[in-house]
Amino acid sequence: MPTDLNVKTDEIEEIKKVDASVKKMEDFTDPDVLYQELIASVRKYHPSDDISMIEKAYRVAYEAHKDQKRRSGEPYIIHPLCVAIILADLELDKETIVAGLLHDVVEDTIMTSEDLREQFGEEVELLVDGVTKLGKLSYPADKLDVQAENLRKMFLAMAKDIRVILVKLADRLHNMRTAKYWSPETQKKKARETMDIYAPIAHRLGISKIKVELDDLSLKYLEPDIYYDLVDKIALKRDERQAYVDGIVAQVRGQIEEAGIKAQVDGRIKHFFSIYKKMVNQQKTLDQIYDLFAVRIIVDTVKDCYAALGVIHEMYKPIPGRFKDYIAMPKQNMYQSLHTTLIGPNGLPFEIQIRTFEMHRTAEYGIAAHWKYKEAADGKKSDTRSEEAKLSWLRQVLDWQMSDNREFMSLLKSDFDLFAESVYCFTPAGDVKNLPNGSTPIDFAYSIHSAVGNRMIGARVNGKLVTIDYVIQNGDRIEIITSQNSRGPSRDWLKIVKSSQARNKINQWFRQELKEDNIVKGKEMLAVYCKSKGLVQSDLMKQSYVDRVMSKYGFRDWDSVMAALGHGGLKEGQIVNKLLEGYEQDHRKEITDEEIIEAVQSAKEASPVRIRKSKGGITVQGINDVSVRFAKCCSPIPGDEIVGFVTRGRGVTIHRTDCINIVNLPESERVRLIDAEWQKDATAGDQGMYLAEIMIYCNNRTGLLVDITKVFTENKIDVQSVNSRTSKQGIATIAMSFEVAGKDTLQYLIERLRQIESVIDIERTTG
């Protein structure tokens, strides 16, 4: 906060209070104090007295994070506690509170998802898993495809359980509250991310309690000069404005009481981002914005809302065109209220909002006010009404999954436009339709049904014929004229429509219409390709072969495969090669297990026969022309003692003689064992490289993995994979797989690794 402002000391204190519109959780140093605040908050609204689940989650989170610190230097447990308190302020169910306490344990500690499920149940585990996955997403503004894909994943997570996004919003809110500990670059990046993605989602879910604060905090770090200038200027005339608001509140309260209406009346200064938005939209300075504050009247019933409106309009002169009835026509995010702008006693305009207590709760908490499990005093969950209608926007976003990434981002940004207004119009039957400002009859037609839009040939507005690019006005009654002979939408419509829903449905129509042409083209291309390769296409079209192709490329029917081939999504070779795989499997001669065993038993005394194998020379007794492969459980290499095992339907598998699967083989299965040995050229290292796997046990320390991998680098050994885990006792177990020429090389490597400090033991995997 700048300190060189030309204001009094007490006014600077006021600025600081405005800057901290909510209590800053980082001021708390003792986690137990925060925990008690959380429990007190939960007890205010939750009917069940049983808080054992929350207490257990706190103890688990406290133990898991006990050695971790935040950037501010305070214990890490402060963060999940504050997230849980934000969720409790939204009056959410206990499972969500527990997920808030545990949302970082899987990602940042040794605790696993299985541990969570075992201790807290599947519901909490799924919530934490969803938040963890969202936490791993990034939003690089310059990489459109990545950004679109990440947003798709986010909405899929929301569809699975909306509480996942509520926990994530609470997580982001607390992080933004403590953003002063980030670097300036991180502050700007996170603030932009918050303003572009998280605040609009909070707005769309109707959670103004969180949306307002996210907006203000984002503005604070994106435009600090503008933010502090607003804080300064609003604070300078704060007393004068407050006196004016208090005077209007007193007058309104008196008249409402006199009319016999029971009501709660209060006034408030609008939040900074709302004021900034007005300045940008109206291109005005702060001095030119008059309605900086609003008076709110909260009553018991809808009838009282309209009665209060009548009283107010008798008291003050309303400004024409500034009355909005969101009770009769709610916003998409469930918001309901009466808004009217009036001329005050001294000629200054001000806004009054009138709503019921239930509407006020929905305005503050949005979907959170409804998405919770209502519980009886005994803690058992009772039935609650479906929230499907309230999630229609979310389903609409999921419908966009069929779009390509660039189109998806365009649709999303259009729908997230923070400055967009809505227009309300009526069907001939009197139903209300809510459309984006600037919408046309085409948008209206597609909002009813895609079939209506596709067959539209004209429109009437208020009984008069209009052109299809007519801009719909509030209150218009619209009738769509359709015809069975319509040729469908025109591509020019895409330049006219305003709603993302209409644009998406028009694009879907064109994709579907062109599909028939692409199917014909695809079939012709496939036939030409098969002919050029000397293949008989009819031999390859067995249903099981066709199913392979559809399964491989994710299509539900063969026509879709042909359509993809026709428009270039697939190549002929990709399809034919997959068809050939199935054909060749059905038509090659296979040696049965019984034939292999019989041949081995009849040749016990015969000299071994060399088997052809790409990875090196293996000799097995009494059989040839059968596939031979190395077992992955023990990874045999030249120099090891080996044995063959006739694997059902897969030929002969080579194991080490000390492989645990061979040692523990049942007596009834031992008839399948075959004598095998390495060819001399294989043990000499002339047959290529072989996969080996070892387990290294050591005392964990910094730089341990570097020292281990250095041995492989110096000896030019190609490491295939490394997996490491550390026990609570500090013992690190490192599993490594790599390629070597034979056992001599492996023994040399093991000896070198044993010389490294902290290494306790090394052993090969034996199954």
ZAMARGU-4260 file (C-alpha; in steps of 0.2 Angstrom, whole numbers, plus 5000, padded with zeros to 4 digits):
<rodrens>
0) 5000/5000/5000 | 5008/5017/4995 | 5010/5028/5010 | 5013/5045/5001 | 4994/5048/4998
5) 4988/5065/5003 | 4976/5059/5016 | 4975/5059/5035 | 4981/5044/5046 | 4963/5039/5050
10) 4959/5039/5032 | 4974/5028/5028 | 4967/5016/5041 | 4951/5016/5032 | 4959/5012/5016
15) 4968/4997/5024 | 4951/4991/5031 | 4943/4992/5013 | 4958/4983/5006 | 4955/4969/5018
20) 4936/4967/5015 | 4937/4950/5023 | 4947/4944/5038 | 4965/4939/5032 | 4967/4921/5038
25) 4986/4923/5037 | 4985/4934/5053 | 4982/4918/5063 | 4998/4909/5069 | 4990/4895/5079
30) 4982/4882/5069 | 4971/4876/5084 | 4963/4894/5084 | 4959/4892/5066 | 4952/4875/5069
35) 4940/4881/5083 | 4934/4895/5071 | 4930/4881/5058 | 4921/4871/5070 | 4911/4886/5077
40) 4907/4890/5059 | 4901/4873/5055 | 4890/4872/5071 | 4881/4888/5066 | 4872/4879/5051
45) 4875/4860/5052 | 4861/4851/5060 | 4872/4836/5066 | 4882/4837/5082 | 4894/4824/5076
50) 4910/4833/5070 | 4921/4818/5072 | 4925/4816/5054 | 4931/4834/5052 | 4941/4832/5068
55) 4949/4817/5061 | 4953/4825/5045 | 4961/4840/5054 | 4972/4828/5064 | 4977/4818/5048
60) 4981/4834/5038 | 4990/4842/5053 | 5001/4826/5054 | 5004/4825/5035 | 5009/4844/5033
65) 5018/4845/5050 | 5036/4848/5042 | 5030/4860/5028 | 5030/4879/5028 | 5021/4891/5016
70) 5031/4905/5007 | 5025/4917/5022 | 5035/4905/5034 | 5019/4900/5043 | 5014/4881/5045
75) 5007/4874/5029 | 4992/4868/5039 | 4985/4886/5039 | 4981/4885/5021 | 4969/4869/5021
80) 4961/4876/5037 | 4957/4893/5029 | 4951/4884/5013 | 4939/4874/5025 | 4933/4889/5033
85) 4929/4897/5017 | 4919/4882/5012 | 4910/4882/5029 | 4905/4900/5026 | 4896/4893/5010
90) 4888/4881/5022 | 4893/4866/5013 | 4892/4847/5019 | 4904/4839/5030 | 4912/4829/5016
95) 4916/4845/5006 | 4924/4853/5022 | 4934/4837/5025 | 4940/4837/5006 | 4945/4856/5009
100) 4956/4850/5024 | 4964/4836/5014 | 4965/4843/4997 | 4984/4844/4997 | 4989/4829/5006
105) 4989/4817/4991 | 4999/4829/4980 | 5011/4836/4993 | 5013/4822/5006 | 5016/4803/5007
110) 4998/4800/5009 | 4989/4790/4995 | 4972/4790/4988 | 4970/4773/4994 | 4974/4779/5012
115) 4960/4793/5010 | 4947/4780/5004 | 4951/4769/5018 | 4950/4782/5032 | 4936/4794/5025
120) 4927/4784/5012 | 4925/4785/4993 | 4916/4801/4992 | 4930/4811/5000 | 4943/4802/4990
125) 4934/4807/4974 | 4933/4825/4979 | 4951/4826/4984 | 4956/4817/4968 | 4946/4829/4957
130) 4954/4844/4966 | 4972/4837/4964 | 4969/4834/4946 | 4963/4852/4943 | 4978/4858/4953
135) 4990/4851/4940 | 4982/4860/4926 | 4991/4875/4918 | 4984/4889/4907 | 4998/4895/4895
140) 4989/4909/4886 | 5000/4907/4871 | 4996/4888/4869 | 4978/4888/4863 | 4976/4869/4861
145) 4984/4865/4879 | 4972/4879/4887 | 4957/4872/4878 | 4961/4854/4883 | 4964/4859/4902
150) 4947/4868/4902 | 4938/4853/4895 | 4946/4843/4909 | 4940/4856/4922 | 4922/4855/4916
155) 4922/4836/4915 | 4927/4837/4934 | 4914/4849/4938 | 4901/4838/4929 | 4907/4823/4940
160) 4904/4832/4956 | 4901/4851/4957 | 4909/4851/4974 | 4926/4849/4966 | 4925/4866/4959
165) 4919/4873/4975 | 4934/4867/4984 | 4945/4873/4970 | 4937/4890/4971 | 4940/4891/4990
170) 4958/4886/4987 | 4961/4899/4974 | 4953/4913/4985 | 4964/4909/5000 | 4980/4909/4988
175) 4974/4926/4981 | 4972/4933/4999 | 4990/4928/5002 | 4997/4933/4985 | 5008/4946/4993
180) 5021/4933/4996 | 5023/4928/4978 | 5035/4936/4965 | 5027/4951/4955 | 5027/4939/4939
185) 5018/4925/4948 | 5006/4938/4955 | 5001/4944/4938 | 5000/4927/4930 | 4989/4920/4944
190) 4978/4936/4944 | 4975/4935/4925 | 4971/4916/4927 | 4959/4920/4941 | 4950/4934/4932
195) 4949/4924/4916 | 4944/4907/4923 | 4940/4906/4941 | 4930/4922/4944 | 4919/4919/4929
200) 4916/4901/4935 | 4911/4908/4952 | 4899/4921/4943 | 4891/4907/4932 | 4888/4897/4947
205) 4881/4912/4956 | 4893/4912/4970 | 4895/4931/4972 | 4902/4930/4989 | 4918/4922/4981
210) 4916/4930/4964 | 4917/4948/4971 | 4932/4945/4981 | 4942/4936/4967 | 4938/4951/4955
215) 4944/4964/4968 | 4960/4954/4972 | 4964/4951/4953 | 4962/4969/4949 | 4973/4973/4964
220) 4988/4963/4956 | 4984/4966/4937 | 4981/4985/4939 | 4988/4990/4956 | 4989/5009/4951
225) 4970/5009/4946 | 4966/4998/4962 | 4974/5009/4975 | 4968/5025/4966 | 4951/5019/4968
230) 4953/5014/4986 | 4961/5031/4989 | 4947/5042/4980 | 4933/5032/4987 | 4940/5033/5005
235) 4942/5052/5003 | 4923/5055/5002 | 4919/5040/5012 | 4910/5049/5027 | 4900/5060/5015
240) 4894/5046/5005 | 4890/5035/5020 | 4880/5049/5028 | 4870/5050/5011 | 4867/5031/5011
245) 4862/5031/5029 | 4850/5045/5026 | 4841/5035/5012 | 4841/5019/5022 | 4833/5028/5036
250) 4820/5035/5025 | 4816/5019/5016 | 4815/5009/5032 | 4803/5021/5039 | 4791/5020/5024
255) 4793/5001/5022 | 4788/4999/5041 | 4774/5012/5039 | 4767/5001/5024 | 4767/4986/5036
260) 4780/4976/5027 | 4793/4967/5037 | 4810/4970/5029 | 4829/4971/5032 | 4836/4987/5024
265) 4854/4991/5022 | 4866/5001/5011 | 4883/4997/5004 | 4897/5004/4993 | 4899/4993/4977
270) 4915/4983/4976 | 4930/4990/4966 | 4929/4979/4951 | 4911/4983/4948 | 4916/5002/4949
275) 4931/4999/4937 | 4919/4989/4925 | 4907/5004/4925 | 4922/5016/4921 | 4928/5005/4907
280) 4911/5002/4899 | 4904/5020/4901 | 4921/5028/4898 | 4919/5039/4913 | 4930/5044/4927
285) 4926/5040/4945 | 4918/5058/4948 | 4906/5055/4934 | 4900/5038/4941 | 4885/5042/4953
290) 4878/5025/4958 | 4893/5019/4968 | 4882/5012/4981 | 4866/5002/4982 | 4852/5000/4995
295) 4846/4982/4998 | 4828/4978/5004 | 4826/4959/5010 | 4808/4953/5013 | 4799/4937/5017
300) 4789/4934/5001 | 4789/4938/4983 | 4772/4947/4986 | 4782/4959/4998 | 4795/4962/4985
305) 4782/4970/4973 | 4774/4979/4987 | 4790/4986/4993 | 4794/4991/4975 | 4777/5001/4974
310) 4782/5010/4991 | 4799/5015/4984 | 4792/5022/4967 | 4781/5033/4977 | 4795/5039/4987
315) 4808/5043/4973 | 4807/5046/4955 | 4812/5030/4945 | 4824/5033/4930 | 4815/5026/4914
320) 4822/5010/4907 | 4832/5006/4922 | 4820/4994/4930 | 4824/4975/4929 | 4813/4961/4935
325) 4825/4946/4938 | 4812/4938/4949 | 4800/4934/4934 | 4815/4932/4923 | 4830/4925/4933
330) 4848/4926/4927 | 4856/4910/4920 | 4866/4908/4937 | 4849/4907/4947 | 4850/4926/4953
335) 4833/4934/4957 | 4830/4951/4962 | 4821/4967/4958 | 4833/4981/4952 | 4827/4999/4950
340) 4837/5015/4949 | 4830/5031/4957 | 4834/5049/4958 | 4839/5053/4977 | 4834/5068/4987
345) 4849/5079/4981 | 4847/5073/4963 | 4860/5059/4963 | 4855/5042/4956 | 4856/5027/4967
350) 4850/5009/4965 | 4839/4998/4975 | 4838/4979/4975 | 4823/4970/4982 | 4823/4952/4985
355) 4817/4938/4998 | 4829/4930/5010 | 4829/4914/5000 | 4834/4924/4985 | 4848/4933/4995
360) 4855/4917/5000 | 4855/4911/4982 | 4863/4927/4976 | 4877/4925/4989 | 4880/4906/4988
365) 4874/4902/4971 | 4875/4883/4967 | 4882/4881/4984 | 4866/4886/4992 | 4858/4871/4984
370) 4872/4858/4981 | 4873/4851/4998 | 4867/4836/5007 | 4854/4841/5019 | 4856/4830/5035
375) 4845/4826/5050 | 4851/4829/5068 | 4857/4811/5068 | 4869/4814/5053 | 4860/4803/5041
380) 4858/4811/5023 | 4840/4814/5018 | 4833/4817/5000 | 4836/4833/4992 | 4828/4840/4975
385) 4838/4838/4959 | 4850/4851/4954 | 4849/4846/4935 | 4840/4862/4930 | 4853/4873/4939
390) 4867/4865/4930 | 4860/4868/4912 | 4875/4879/4908 | 4887/4866/4913 | 4879/4853/4902
395) 4879/4866/4888 | 4898/4868/4890 | 4900/4849/4889 | 4891/4849/4873 | 4905/4859/4866
400) 4917/4845/4868 | 4913/4840/4850 | 4921/4856/4844 | 4939/4858/4839 | 4950/4867/4851
405) 4950/4884/4843 | 4931/4884/4841 | 4929/4878/4859 | 4940/4893/4866 | 4929/4905/4855
410) 4913/4898/4862 | 4920/4898/4880 | 4926/4916/4879 | 4910/4921/4871 | 4900/4913/4885
415) 4912/4920/4899 | 4911/4938/4892 | 4911/4948/4909 | 4903/4963/4901 | 4890/4954/4891
420) 4871/4958/4895 | 4856/4947/4892 | 4841/4951/4882 | 4824/4943/4887 | 4811/4939/4874
425) 4795/4928/4873 | 4789/4913/4863 | 4771/4914/4855 | 4766/4903/4871 | 4773/4916/4883
430) 4788/4907/4888 | 4803/4918/4893 | 4820/4915/4883 | 4836/4923/4890 | 4848/4927/4876
435) 4865/4936/4874 | 4863/4955/4870 | 4863/4957/4851 | 4855/4940/4847 | 4844/4938/4831
440) 4829/4927/4827 | 4842/4913/4822 | 4848/4913/4840 | 4831/4912/4846 | 4826/4897/4835
445) 4841/4887/4840 | 4837/4891/4858 | 4821/4882/4856 | 4828/4866/4846 | 4841/4863/4833
450) 4827/4856/4822 | 4818/4873/4822 | 4834/4882/4818 | 4839/4870/4804 | 4821/4872/4796
455) 4820/4891/4799 | 4815/4902/4783 | 4810/4918/4792 | 4803/4926/4808 | 4789/4937/4815
460) 4793/4949/4829 | 4777/4956/4838 | 4767/4950/4823 | 4777/4958/4809 | 4789/4950/4797
465) 4808/4954/4800 | 4824/4950/4792 | 4835/4936/4800 | 4848/4949/4806 | 4835/4958/4816
470) 4842/4962/4833 | 4830/4956/4847 | 4825/4969/4860 | 4819/4966/4878 | 4800/4960/4878
475) 4799/4955/4860 | 4787/4941/4856 | 4795/4930/4842 | 4788/4917/4831 | 4799/4907/4820
480) 4793/4902/4802 | 4799/4884/4797 | 4797/4874/4781 | 4800/4855/4778 | 4808/4861/4761
485) 4821/4871/4769 | 4839/4868/4763 | 4846/4870/4781 | 4856/4884/4788 | 4868/4895/4778
490) 4886/4898/4782 | 4882/4917/4782 | 4872/4913/4798 | 4888/4910/4807 | 4893/4929/4805
495) 4876/4934/4811 | 4872/4924/4827 | 4878/4930/4844 | 4875/4915/4855 | 4888/4901/4856
500) 4874/4888/4857 | 4867/4893/4840 | 4885/4894/4832 | 4889/4877/4839 | 4873/4869/4832
505) 4875/4877/4815 | 4893/4870/4814 | 4886/4852/4819 | 4873/4853/4805 | 4887/4856/4792
510) 4898/4842/4799 | 4883/4830/4798 | 4878/4836/4781 | 4895/4833/4773 | 4897/4816/4782
515) 4887/4807/4768 | 4899/4814/4754 | 4914/4809/4765 | 4908/4791/4767 | 4906/4789/4749
520) 4924/4796/4746 | 4931/4786/4760 | 4925/4769/4753 | 4932/4774/4735 | 4949/4778/4743
525) 4949/4761/4752 | 4945/4751/4737 | 4958/4759/4726 | 4971/4757/4740 | 4967/4738/4742
530) 4968/4736/4723 | 4985/4744/4722 | 4992/4733/4735 | 4985/4717/4727 | 4973/4714/4742
535) 4956/4706/4740 | 4945/4719/4750 | 4931/4707/4754 | 4943/4695/4763 | 4947/4709/4775
540) 4930/4715/4779 | 4925/4702/4792 | 4916/4710/4807 | 4929/4705/4819 | 4943/4714/4809
545) 4931/4729/4806 | 4928/4730/4825 | 4947/4731/4828 | 4948/4747/4817 | 4933/4755/4826
550) 4941/4751/4843 | 4958/4757/4839 | 4952/4774/4832 | 4937/4776/4844 | 4922/4775/4831
555) 4905/4768/4834 | 4901/4762/4817 | 4910/4759/4800 | 4902/4774/4791 | 4911/4785/4804
560) 4928/4777/4800 | 4924/4780/4781 | 4919/4798/4784 | 4936/4801/4794 | 4945/4793/4779
565) 4935/4804/4767 | 4939/4820/4775 | 4958/4816/4779 | 4957/4811/4797 | 4963/4794/4794
570) 4975/4787/4780 | 4971/4771/4770 | 4986/4762/4776 | 4981/4764/4794 | 4964/4756/4791
575) 4971/4742/4780 | 4986/4738/4791 | 4974/4735/4806 | 4962/4724/4795 | 4977/4714/4790
580) 4982/4711/4808 | 4966/4702/4811 | 4966/4692/4794 | 4984/4686/4797 | 4980/4680/4815
585) 4966/4670/4808 | 4976/4662/4794 | 4993/4658/4801 | 4997/4640/4806 | 4998/4639/4825
590) 5007/4625/4835 | 4996/4620/4850 | 5003/4618/4868 | 5000/4599/4867 | 5011/4598/4851
595) 5025/4608/4859 | 5025/4597/4875 | 5023/4581/4865 | 5038/4586/4854 | 5049/4590/4869
600) 5045/4574/4878 | 5049/4563/4862 | 5066/4572/4860 | 5072/4571/4878 | 5088/4563/4872
605) 5090/4572/4856 | 5102/4586/4854 | 5095/4604/4856 | 5089/4613/4841 | 5093/4632/4838
610) 5078/4643/4838 | 5077/4659/4828 | 5075/4674/4839 | 5078/4692/4836 | 5085/4696/4852
615) 5099/4683/4853 | 5102/4664/4852 | 5092/4653/4863 | 5093/4634/4861 | 5078/4623/4867
620) 5076/4605/4866 | 5067/4595/4853 | 5056/4609/4845 | 5058/4623/4832 | 5047/4635/4822
625) 5039/4642/4838 | 5039/4660/4845 | 5051/4662/4859 | 5050/4677/4871 | 5059/4683/4887
630) 5049/4684/4903 | 5047/4701/4910 | 5045/4695/4928 | 5064/4690/4929 | 5072/4698/4913
635) 5085/4684/4909 | 5101/4690/4901 | 5116/4680/4893 | 5125/4671/4907 | 5110/4667/4917
640) 5104/4649/4920 | 5088/4648/4910 | 5073/4637/4907 | 5059/4637/4895 | 5040/4637/4899
645) 5027/4633/4887 | 5015/4647/4889 | 4997/4644/4885 | 4993/4650/4867 | 5010/4661/4867
650) 5024/4648/4863 | 5039/4647/4874 | 5044/4659/4887 | 5062/4660/4894 | 5064/4662/4913
655) 5079/4662/4925 | 5080/4646/4935 | 5079/4657/4951 | 5063/4666/4945 | 5050/4665/4959
660) 5037/4660/4946 | 5047/4645/4941 | 5052/4641/4959 | 5034/4641/4965 | 5027/4632/4950
665) 5014/4619/4954 | 5019/4601/4951 | 5005/4599/4938 | 5012/4613/4928 | 5031/4607/4928
670) 5027/4596/4912 | 5028/4612/4903 | 5046/4616/4907 | 5059/4614/4893 | 5078/4613/4894
675) 5085/4629/4887 | 5102/4637/4886 | 5111/4652/4878 | 5121/4650/4862 | 5139/4654/4863
680) 5138/4669/4852 | 5124/4676/4864 | 5135/4674/4880 | 5149/4682/4871 | 5138/4698/4869
685) 5136/4696/4850 | 5117/4695/4849 | 5113/4713/4855 | 5106/4720/4871 | 5095/4713/4884
690) 5084/4721/4897 | 5089/4719/4915 | 5081/4725/4931 | 5088/4728/4948 | 5082/4735/4965
695) 5094/4746/4975 | 5091/4749/4994 | 5099/4764/5002 | 5098/4777/5015 | 5090/4792/5007
700) 5101/4808/5005 | 5102/4823/4993 | 5111/4819/4977 | 5109/4800/4979 | 5100/4798/4962
705) 5113/4809/4953 | 5127/4797/4959 | 5118/4782/4954 | 5114/4788/4936 | 5132/4794/4934
710) 5138/4776/4935 | 5126/4772/4920 | 5131/4787/4910 | 5150/4784/4912 | 5148/4766/4906
715) 5136/4771/4891 | 5122/4761/4898 | 5104/4765/4891 | 5092/4767/4906 | 5075/4762/4902
720) 5066/4767/4918 | 5069/4773/4936 | 5056/4772/4950 | 5060/4778/4967 | 5050/4778/4984
725) 5056/4782/5001 | 5049/4774/5017 | 5045/4784/5033 | 5061/4777/5040 | 5071/4786/5026
730) 5075/4770/5017 | 5075/4773/4998 | 5070/4759/4986 | 5075/4762/4968 | 5070/4751/4954
735) 5080/4752/4938 | 5078/4744/4921 | 5092/4745/4908 | 5100/4736/4893 | 5116/4726/4895
740) 5125/4714/4883 | 5126/4700/4897 | 5129/4695/4915 | 5147/4701/4915 | 5142/4719/4912
745) 5128/4718/4925 | 5140/4711/4938 | 5152/4725/4935 | 5138/4738/4936 | 5132/4731/4952
750) 5150/4731/4960 | 5152/4750/4955 | 5135/4754/4962 | 5139/4745/4979 | 5154/4758/4981
755) 5142/4773/4981 | 5139/4780/4998 | 5122/4776/5007 | 5119/4760/4996 | 5114/4746/5008
760) 5110/4732/4996 | 5107/4728/4977 | 5097/4713/4971 | 5090/4708/4954 | 5071/4706/4952
765) 5065/4688/4952 | 5047/4690/4948
</rodrens>
